[in-house]
Amino acid sequence: MPGGKSQIVPRLGRMTVGLYNSYDPAKFREAHRRILARAGPISLAFDANLATFGFPFPRDLSTPMEISNWIATTTSIGEDGSYLTELASTGRFQTFPYISKGFPPQLGETVLTTCNAEDKKRRSVDDVCSMLLDGESVCLIFGTGPKGTPKEVSRIAQHHLDITNGGYSLETCTALGAVVAVLFHTMRRMSTENR
């Protein structure tokens, strides 16, 4: 290094895609399977982890690896579920029950993706990317049902993010791809500009 000084490489925070079950809380349905099969490739492509909250997986499946293998045998989405299996095999797919008091702290700051961001919790894309670039992990919460996330989830989430900047409601899979891609590419741009 010039002048004998070592350059400090910043430690990036981890981005986690958090899927909050707003479908049937008691029975695993095709909608659960499809969102998982779609979230696997998005998470891999954009270097994110994946977590589920309140998904009613069959009782005989107790680990993320067992769940991902089962999904892989029942879908043609996401390279027949192989992307989800790849996430699980590297410890990047986790499952949690419904939350009661808060999201697991090991996932980082919770950022609810919503078209109804509260002013006091509203964060911009640059804000969330700055958190990640400063080494802070974030868990992006996506409601998986047609009604989004319950009010208590909105209340518990530390931050709110609307990538449309206009309150436009996006279908879940559309939002999932758009939010993660926008954050990933904005973070790359910001890190290049700061060199």
C-alpha positions as CSV (number, residue, x, y, z in Angstrom):
1,M,0.0,0.0,0.0
2,P,1.3,3.5,-0.7
3,G,2.9,5.1,2.3
4,G,2.8,1.8,4.2
5,K,-0.9,2.3,5.3
6,S,-3.3,-0.6,5.1
7,Q,-6.7,0.1,3.6
8,I,-9.6,-0.9,5.8
9,V,-12.2,-2.8,3.9
10,P,-15.7,-2.2,5.3
11,R,-17.7,-5.2,6.5
12,L,-21.0,-5.3,4.7
13,G,-24.1,-6.0,6.7
14,R,-26.2,-9.1,5.7
15,M,-29.5,-8.6,3.8
16,T,-32.2,-11.1,4.7
17,V,-35.4,-11.6,2.8
18,G,-38.1,-12.2,5.4
19,L,-41.4,-13.7,4.2
20,Y,-44.2,-13.2,6.7
21,N,-47.1,-15.7,6.2
22,S,-50.3,-13.8,5.6
23,Y,-51.9,-16.8,3.9
24,D,-53.4,-19.8,5.8
25,P,-51.7,-20.0,9.2
26,A,-52.7,-23.7,9.6
27,K,-52.2,-25.4,6.3
28,F,-49.3,-25.3,3.9
29,R,-50.8,-24.3,0.5
30,E,-49.6,-23.9,-3.0
31,A,-49.1,-20.1,-2.5
32,H,-46.6,-20.9,0.3
33,R,-44.7,-23.2,-2.0
34,R,-44.6,-20.8,-4.9
35,I,-43.3,-17.8,-2.9
36,L,-40.6,-19.9,-1.4
37,A,-39.5,-21.3,-4.8
38,R,-39.4,-17.7,-6.2
39,A,-37.6,-16.2,-3.2
40,G,-34.8,-18.8,-3.4
41,P,-33.3,-17.6,-6.7
42,I,-33.8,-13.9,-5.9
43,S,-31.9,-14.4,-2.6
44,L,-29.1,-16.2,-4.3
45,A,-28.9,-13.8,-7.2
46,F,-28.6,-10.8,-5.0
47,D,-26.6,-12.2,-2.1
48,A,-29.3,-12.3,0.5
49,N,-30.4,-14.8,3.1
50,L,-34.0,-16.0,3.4
51,A,-36.2,-16.4,6.4
52,T,-39.8,-17.4,6.9
53,F,-42.2,-16.4,9.7
54,G,-45.3,-18.4,10.6
55,F,-45.2,-20.8,7.6
56,P,-47.2,-24.0,8.4
57,F,-44.6,-26.5,7.2
58,P,-45.5,-30.2,7.6
59,R,-44.7,-31.3,11.1
60,D,-42.4,-34.1,9.9
61,L,-40.0,-31.5,8.4
62,S,-37.9,-30.0,11.2
63,T,-34.9,-28.4,9.5
64,P,-34.5,-25.8,6.7
65,M,-32.7,-28.5,4.6
66,E,-35.6,-31.0,5.0
67,I,-38.0,-28.2,4.0
68,S,-36.0,-27.1,1.0
69,N,-35.6,-30.7,-0.2
70,W,-39.3,-31.3,0.1
71,I,-40.1,-28.0,-1.8
72,A,-37.6,-29.1,-4.5
73,T,-39.6,-32.3,-5.2
74,T,-42.9,-30.4,-5.6
75,T,-42.1,-27.4,-7.8
76,S,-40.7,-26.5,-11.2
77,I,-40.0,-22.9,-10.2
78,G,-36.4,-21.8,-9.4
79,E,-34.6,-24.6,-11.2
80,D,-36.9,-27.2,-9.6
81,G,-36.3,-25.7,-6.1
82,S,-32.6,-26.2,-6.3
83,Y,-31.8,-22.5,-5.5
84,L,-33.7,-22.9,-2.2
85,T,-31.8,-26.1,-1.5
86,E,-28.5,-24.3,-2.2
87,L,-29.5,-21.6,0.3
88,A,-30.3,-24.1,3.0
89,S,-27.1,-26.1,2.4
90,T,-25.1,-23.0,3.2
91,G,-27.1,-22.1,6.3
92,R,-28.7,-19.1,4.5
93,F,-32.4,-20.3,4.9
94,Q,-34.0,-20.1,8.3
95,T,-37.6,-20.7,9.6
96,F,-39.2,-19.0,12.5
97,P,-42.7,-19.1,14.1
98,Y,-44.9,-16.0,14.1
99,I,-43.4,-13.2,16.1
100,S,-45.0,-11.9,19.2
101,K,-42.8,-9.2,20.7
102,G,-40.2,-8.7,17.9
103,F,-38.2,-10.2,15.1
104,P,-35.1,-12.3,15.9
105,P,-32.3,-9.8,16.6
106,Q,-29.7,-11.9,14.8
107,L,-31.4,-10.9,11.5
108,G,-30.6,-7.2,12.1
109,E,-32.8,-4.1,11.8
110,T,-36.3,-4.9,10.5
111,V,-37.4,-3.0,7.4
112,L,-41.0,-3.5,6.4
113,T,-41.5,-3.2,2.7
114,T,-44.8,-1.4,2.3
115,C,-46.8,1.1,0.2
116,N,-48.0,2.7,3.5
117,A,-44.8,3.8,5.1
118,E,-45.2,5.8,8.3
119,D,-43.5,9.1,8.2
120,K,-41.5,8.6,11.4
121,K,-40.3,5.2,10.2
122,R,-39.9,5.9,6.5
123,R,-36.4,5.2,5.1
124,S,-35.2,5.7,1.6
125,V,-33.4,3.2,-0.6
126,D,-30.1,5.1,0.1
127,D,-30.8,5.0,3.9
128,V,-31.2,1.2,3.9
129,C,-28.1,0.8,1.7
130,S,-26.1,3.0,4.0
131,M,-27.0,0.8,6.9
132,L,-25.8,-2.3,5.0
133,L,-22.6,-0.6,3.8
134,D,-21.9,0.5,7.4
135,G,-22.0,-3.2,8.5
136,E,-25.5,-3.3,9.8
137,S,-27.6,-6.3,8.8
138,V,-31.3,-5.8,7.8
139,C,-34.2,-8.1,7.4
140,L,-36.7,-7.0,4.7
141,I,-40.2,-8.0,5.7
142,F,-42.6,-9.0,2.9
143,G,-46.2,-9.9,3.6
144,T,-47.1,-12.9,1.5
145,G,-50.9,-12.7,1.4
146,P,-53.2,-10.4,-0.5
147,K,-53.7,-8.2,2.6
148,G,-49.9,-7.8,3.3
149,T,-48.7,-7.8,6.9
150,P,-50.9,-7.4,10.0
151,K,-50.8,-4.0,11.8
152,E,-48.8,-5.4,14.7
153,V,-46.0,-6.3,12.2
154,S,-46.0,-2.7,10.9
155,R,-45.8,-1.5,14.5
156,I,-42.9,-3.8,15.5
157,A,-40.8,-3.1,12.4
158,Q,-38.1,-0.5,13.1
159,H,-38.1,1.0,9.6
160,H,-40.5,1.2,6.6
161,L,-39.5,1.2,3.0
162,D,-41.5,2.1,-0.1
163,I,-39.3,1.8,-3.2
164,T,-41.9,3.4,-5.4
165,N,-41.8,6.7,-3.5
166,G,-45.4,7.1,-4.4
167,G,-47.3,4.6,-2.3
168,Y,-47.9,2.2,-5.2
169,S,-49.0,-1.3,-4.1
170,L,-47.0,-4.1,-5.8
171,E,-47.9,-7.8,-5.9
172,T,-45.7,-9.8,-3.5
173,C,-43.4,-11.5,-6.0
174,T,-43.1,-8.2,-8.0
175,A,-42.2,-6.4,-4.8
176,L,-39.8,-9.1,-3.8
177,G,-37.7,-8.9,-7.0
178,A,-37.9,-5.1,-7.2
179,V,-36.9,-4.3,-3.7
180,V,-34.0,-6.7,-3.5
181,A,-32.6,-5.8,-6.9
182,V,-32.9,-2.0,-6.2
183,L,-31.1,-2.3,-2.9
184,F,-28.4,-4.6,-4.3
185,H,-27.6,-2.4,-7.3
186,T,-27.9,0.9,-5.3
187,M,-25.4,-0.6,-2.7
188,R,-23.0,-1.5,-5.5
189,R,-23.3,2.1,-6.9
190,M,-22.8,3.7,-3.5
191,S,-19.8,1.5,-2.6
192,T,-18.1,2.4,-6.0
193,E,-18.7,6.1,-5.5
194,N,-17.1,6.0,-2.0
195,R,-13.9,4.4,-3.3
